[in-house]
């Protein structure tokens, strides 16, 4: 596998994050395994570009890679190895020069440093603990976009991991936009078995044409005709679980809110919010001559002033 993520994505080291994201999406569409079934070469390339994007798509990881602190897999580079690579790049072994231990300040300094560390049990334990913590693989972040109804009702959706494999992720009912799901052990490889990092899946919920979430409640505008508003009757109201038949009282005004108990989003501790349906009176799309004639014959002073509360 190539070790330069910039080369893999075909971008310069000075490329913006937007350019990197654009390059990744273009390559991902071309080489995604679902679009190239059975083609091992495409699968390998998709694995490469996914790994490269995990580093360059994250500004902090990209900066660490550019400084030589991590490799393309997100694995920490040992300081000793970095120094050796730096020395080799300059045409010699600068780590062990002709002065032997001179760069360490001499043998006496080494001995003094060794003796000063003896008896420092807490410090040694701390260093040992830090080393242990570094054996765990890195957490890897992903983004998964789902529909509004899938977020409310729950679903199972596939996520393409950096290894080029796909994993079905269970989306709990009531999931919110921006919520992060943790898949333990599905992140970067650890230094020892069983110490892999986690995959963190951030959920992005798409907007819906007419539903809007308000906490655990869901709001929706319900258009009704003038006849329905004046005479009342049964109307169909959409909910995330399907349509319900609701009785509209006679003389219902625009802005009246109908509360449908338990038809909102599932709550974290159990139960469900409500569906809040707000009535909106609408005129026919095509002019109705009879309605127009009836209103023209209606005396101007036959009704109350609907704007009387706006008097200054």
C-alpha positions as CSV (number, residue, x, y, z in Angstrom):
1,X,0.0,0.0,0.0
2,X,1.3,3.5,-0.8
3,X,2.2,5.5,2.2
4,X,1.6,9.1,0.9
5,X,-2.1,10.0,1.4
6,X,-1.6,13.1,-0.8
7,X,-0.4,10.9,-3.7
8,X,-3.3,8.5,-3.2
9,X,-5.9,11.2,-3.4
10,X,-4.1,13.0,-6.2
11,X,-3.8,16.4,-4.4
12,X,-1.0,18.7,-3.5
13,X,0.2,19.1,0.1
14,X,-1.1,22.7,0.0
15,X,-4.6,21.5,-1.0
16,X,-7.5,22.9,1.0
17,X,-9.8,20.7,3.1
18,X,-12.5,21.3,0.5
19,X,-10.3,20.1,-2.3
20,X,-9.4,17.0,-0.3
21,X,-13.0,16.2,0.3
22,X,-13.9,16.8,-3.3
23,X,-11.0,14.5,-4.5
24,X,-12.1,11.7,-2.1
25,X,-15.7,11.8,-3.1
26,X,-14.8,11.7,-6.8
27,X,-12.5,8.6,-6.3
28,X,-15.0,7.0,-3.8
29,X,-17.8,7.1,-6.4
30,X,-15.5,5.6,-9.0
31,X,-14.0,2.7,-7.0
32,X,-16.8,1.9,-4.4
33,X,-17.1,-1.9,-4.1
34,X,-20.9,-1.7,-4.6
35,X,-20.3,-0.1,-8.0
36,X,-17.5,-2.6,-8.9
37,X,-18.8,-6.0,-7.6
38,X,-16.1,-8.7,-7.7
39,X,-13.3,-6.4,-8.9
40,X,-10.5,-6.9,-6.4
41,X,-8.4,-4.0,-7.8
42,X,-11.2,-1.5,-7.2
43,X,-11.7,-2.8,-3.7
44,X,-8.0,-2.3,-2.9
45,X,-8.0,1.2,-4.3
46,X,-11.1,2.1,-2.4
47,X,-9.4,0.8,0.8
48,X,-6.4,3.0,0.0
49,X,-8.4,6.2,-0.6
50,X,-10.6,5.6,2.5
51,X,-7.4,5.3,4.6
52,X,-5.9,8.4,3.1
53,X,-9.1,10.4,3.7
54,X,-9.2,9.3,7.4
55,X,-5.9,11.2,7.8
56,X,-6.3,14.2,5.4
57,X,-10.0,14.7,6.0
58,X,-9.3,15.4,9.7
59,X,-7.4,18.7,10.1
60,X,-5.7,17.6,13.3
61,X,-4.6,14.2,12.0
62,X,-3.4,15.9,8.8
63,X,-1.3,18.3,10.8
64,X,0.2,15.4,12.8
65,X,0.9,13.5,9.6
66,X,2.6,16.5,8.1
67,X,4.8,16.8,11.2
68,X,5.7,13.1,11.0
69,X,4.0,12.2,14.3
70,X,1.8,9.5,12.8
71,X,1.8,7.4,9.6
72,X,-0.9,6.9,7.0
73,X,-2.7,4.4,9.3
74,X,-2.8,6.9,12.2
75,X,-0.2,4.9,14.1
76,X,2.2,6.9,16.3
77,X,5.7,7.1,15.0
78,X,8.4,6.4,17.5
79,X,10.6,9.5,18.2
80,X,13.7,7.4,17.7
81,X,12.6,6.3,14.3
82,X,11.7,9.9,13.3
83,X,15.2,11.0,14.2
84,X,16.8,8.2,12.3
85,X,14.7,9.0,9.2
86,X,15.6,12.7,9.6
87,X,19.3,11.8,9.8
88,X,19.1,9.5,6.9
89,X,17.4,12.2,4.8
90,X,20.4,14.4,5.4
91,X,22.9,11.9,4.0
92,X,24.3,10.5,7.3
93,X,23.7,9.0,10.7
94,X,23.4,12.1,12.7
95,X,22.0,10.2,15.7
96,X,25.3,8.5,16.3
97,X,27.9,10.9,15.0
98,X,31.7,10.7,15.3
99,X,31.5,12.0,18.9
100,X,29.8,8.8,20.0
101,X,27.5,9.8,22.9
102,X,28.4,13.5,22.5
103,X,24.9,14.5,21.6
104,X,23.6,13.2,24.9
105,X,26.0,15.4,26.8
106,X,28.6,12.6,27.6
107,X,28.5,9.4,29.5
108,X,28.5,11.1,32.8
109,X,25.3,12.9,31.9
110,X,23.7,9.6,30.9
111,X,24.7,8.0,34.1
112,X,23.4,10.9,36.2
113,X,20.1,10.9,34.3
114,X,19.8,7.1,34.9
115,X,20.5,7.5,38.6
116,X,18.1,10.4,39.0
117,X,15.3,8.3,37.6
118,X,15.9,5.5,40.1
119,X,13.5,5.7,43.1
120,X,11.0,7.7,41.1
121,X,8.5,5.0,41.2
122,X,5.5,7.3,40.6
123,X,7.1,8.9,37.6
124,X,8.0,5.5,36.2
125,X,4.5,4.2,36.8
126,X,3.2,7.2,35.0
127,X,5.4,6.7,32.0
128,X,4.5,3.0,32.0
129,X,0.8,3.9,32.1
130,X,1.2,6.3,29.2
131,X,2.9,3.7,27.2
132,X,0.1,1.3,28.0
133,X,-2.5,3.8,26.9
134,X,-0.7,4.2,23.5
135,X,-1.2,0.5,22.8
136,X,-4.9,1.2,22.1
137,X,-5.8,2.0,18.5
138,X,-7.0,5.4,17.5
139,X,-10.7,6.2,17.4
140,X,-11.9,6.8,13.8
141,X,-14.7,9.2,13.0
142,X,-17.3,8.7,10.3
143,X,-20.4,10.6,9.2
144,X,-23.7,8.8,8.3
145,X,-26.6,10.7,6.7
146,X,-30.1,9.3,7.2
147,X,-33.6,10.4,6.5
148,X,-35.8,12.1,9.0
149,X,-38.2,9.2,9.2
150,X,-35.4,6.7,9.7
151,X,-34.1,8.8,12.6
152,X,-37.6,8.8,14.2
153,X,-38.6,5.2,13.6
154,X,-35.1,3.6,13.8
155,X,-33.4,1.6,11.0
156,X,-30.2,-0.3,10.1
157,X,-27.9,1.5,7.7
158,X,-24.5,0.4,6.1
159,X,-21.3,2.4,6.9
160,X,-18.2,2.0,4.8
161,X,-15.2,1.7,7.2
162,X,-11.7,2.7,6.4
163,X,-10.7,-0.9,5.8
164,X,-12.9,-1.0,2.7
165,X,-15.5,-3.1,4.4
166,X,-19.1,-2.1,5.2
167,X,-20.8,-2.6,8.5
168,X,-24.5,-2.5,9.2
169,X,-25.2,0.0,12.0
170,X,-28.3,-0.1,14.1
171,X,-29.9,3.4,14.3
172,X,-32.0,3.6,17.5
173,X,-35.5,5.1,17.2
174,X,-35.5,8.8,18.2
175,X,-31.9,9.4,17.1
176,X,-31.1,13.1,16.9
177,X,-29.1,15.1,14.4
178,X,-25.5,15.3,15.5
179,X,-25.8,12.3,17.8
180,X,-22.6,10.1,17.9
181,X,-22.9,6.3,18.0
182,X,-19.8,4.3,19.3
183,X,-18.9,1.0,17.7
184,X,-16.3,-0.5,20.1
185,X,-13.3,-2.2,18.6
186,X,-14.1,-1.0,15.0
187,X,-11.5,1.8,14.9
188,X,-7.8,1.8,14.3
189,X,-5.7,-1.3,15.1
190,X,-4.0,-1.4,18.5
191,X,-0.5,-2.5,19.2
192,X,-1.8,-5.6,20.9
193,X,-4.9,-7.8,20.1
194,X,-8.1,-6.7,21.6
195,X,-7.0,-3.1,21.9
196,X,-8.5,-1.6,18.7
197,X,-9.9,1.9,18.9
198,X,-13.6,2.6,18.4
199,X,-15.5,3.8,15.3
200,X,-17.5,7.0,16.1
201,X,-20.5,7.5,13.8
202,X,-21.9,11.0,13.7
203,X,-25.5,11.0,12.5
204,X,-26.7,13.7,10.1
205,X,-30.5,13.8,9.8
206,X,-31.8,15.1,6.5
207,X,-34.6,17.7,6.7
208,X,-38.2,16.6,5.9
209,X,-40.6,18.3,3.4
210,X,-43.2,18.9,6.1
211,X,-42.2,17.4,9.4
212,X,-40.0,19.4,11.9
213,X,-38.6,18.1,15.2
214,X,-39.2,20.2,18.3
215,X,-37.5,18.4,21.2
216,X,-39.4,15.2,21.5
217,X,-42.4,16.7,19.7
218,X,-42.9,16.8,15.9
219,X,-44.6,19.7,14.2
220,X,-46.5,19.7,10.9
221,X,-48.8,22.2,9.1
222,X,-52.1,20.8,8.0
223,X,-53.8,22.5,5.0
224,X,-57.6,22.5,5.2
225,X,-60.2,23.9,2.8
226,X,-62.6,26.7,3.7
227,X,-65.5,24.2,3.8
228,X,-63.6,21.9,6.2
229,X,-62.7,24.8,8.4
230,X,-66.3,26.1,8.6
231,X,-68.2,22.8,8.7
232,X,-65.6,20.6,10.4
233,X,-65.3,16.9,9.7
234,X,-62.7,14.1,9.3
235,X,-59.3,14.9,7.9
236,X,-56.2,12.8,7.4
237,X,-53.1,13.9,9.4
238,X,-49.7,12.4,8.5
239,X,-47.5,11.1,11.4
240,X,-44.1,9.4,11.2
241,X,-45.9,6.1,11.6
242,X,-48.6,6.7,8.9
243,X,-51.8,8.6,8.5
244,X,-54.4,9.1,11.2
245,X,-58.1,10.2,10.9
246,X,-58.7,13.2,13.0
247,X,-62.0,15.1,13.7
248,X,-61.8,18.8,12.9
249,X,-64.3,20.9,14.9
250,X,-66.6,23.3,13.0
251,X,-65.3,26.9,12.7
252,X,-61.6,26.0,13.2
253,X,-59.3,29.0,12.6
254,X,-55.9,29.0,10.9
255,X,-53.3,28.6,13.6
256,X,-55.3,26.2,15.7
257,X,-52.9,23.4,16.9
258,X,-54.2,19.8,17.2
259,X,-52.2,17.7,19.7
260,X,-51.9,14.0,18.9
261,X,-50.6,12.4,22.0
262,X,-47.7,9.9,21.7
263,X,-47.3,10.4,18.0
264,X,-44.0,12.3,18.2
265,X,-40.4,11.1,18.6
266,X,-39.4,8.3,21.0
267,X,-37.9,9.7,24.3
268,X,-34.6,8.6,25.7
269,X,-36.1,7.4,29.0
270,X,-39.1,5.8,27.4
271,X,-42.4,7.0,26.0
272,X,-42.9,9.4,23.1
273,X,-43.5,13.0,22.4
274,X,-46.6,14.4,20.7
275,X,-47.4,15.4,17.1
276,X,-48.5,19.1,16.9
277,X,-50.6,19.7,13.8
278,X,-51.2,23.4,13.0
279,X,-54.2,24.2,10.8
280,X,-53.7,26.3,7.7
281,X,-56.8,27.3,5.7
282,X,-56.0,27.4,2.0
283,X,-58.0,28.5,-1.0
284,X,-58.7,26.3,-4.0
285,X,-55.8,26.2,-6.5
286,X,-58.3,27.1,-9.3
287,X,-60.7,30.0,-8.7
288,X,-64.2,28.8,-7.7
289,X,-66.9,31.0,-9.4
290,X,-69.6,29.9,-6.9
291,X,-67.5,30.8,-3.9
292,X,-66.5,34.1,-5.5
293,X,-70.1,35.0,-6.2
294,X,-71.2,34.0,-2.7
295,X,-68.6,36.2,-1.1
296,X,-69.4,39.1,-3.4
297,X,-73.0,39.0,-2.3
298,X,-72.0,38.9,1.3
299,X,-72.6,42.2,3.1
300,X,-69.3,43.9,4.0
301,X,-70.4,44.4,7.6
302,X,-71.7,40.9,8.0
303,X,-68.5,39.6,9.7
304,X,-66.3,40.8,12.5
305,X,-63.1,42.7,11.8
306,X,-60.4,39.9,11.8
307,X,-57.7,42.6,12.4
308,X,-59.3,44.3,15.4
309,X,-56.6,43.1,17.8
310,X,-54.0,45.0,15.7
311,X,-55.4,48.4,16.5
312,X,-52.6,50.7,17.8
